[in-house]
Amino acid sequence: MGAMRTAGSARRMAAVAAAGLVLLAGCGGSGGERGDGKGDGAGKGERPGGPARGASATTHLKNIPEVGAALRSRIPAGSRQVVAVYGDGVNSADATVVLYDKGAKGWDQKGRWVAHNGRRGWTTNHHEGDKRSPVGVFALTDAGGVLADPGAKLPYTHSAAFTPPSYWSKNTRHDFDYVVAINYNRVKGTSPLDPTRPEGQSKGGGVWLHMDHGSGTSACISVPKSGMQALLRALDPARNPVVVMGDKAHLAA
């Protein structure tokens, strides 16, 4: 029995260590956040909020607004929920997140929030540490966070292991209270804390939807707490949700 307890303890310690690695290599960025107030939460010249922009409020749409043929063709035919992330510009950290749901008459807007993406903007060739968010279409299959499940339909991992390291800027301490994993370079159907990178570590990973702290991230998409709660309660595996994300120019191509 003692040996079994020791083995179980070792597995839990390994899981916590792996969680730390994914936080450091994911939205925390390569090398982590700085403790001098110059990390994710203090980018100079980045607006802390303002009115949401970037998408039509029209309902019963044939297609997701402002998304061109290239990315539209990558949305699976069976997807009936799309989280669209409209980046203001290729080098901007400002964005708008809009939730669309497909009904019998077309796509309807269900929610809209001011958001942020990578502090250096967007890229079609993301790699670890570039501080840019990857452009593309990615499935949304797994969620979790420091806080208890708010009623998520996606599988939800409730764990203190999501807590950011203590040396990160204070205003990032609640970033991972709620998260939805974006299936970029990760294993579908696992906890967002799973550090596995199928395409290799250099391609980055740990790209999530998470709570906003008022400025750009290291690669993730951040929205207000109310937005994360709404997304977690709305996103339904039966509707095959995906995120379509990028700056406006890449989205429209």
Order of alpha helices (4+ residues) and beta strands (2+ residues): alpha-alpha-beta-beta-beta-beta-beta-beta-beta-beta-beta-beta-beta-alpha-beta-alpha
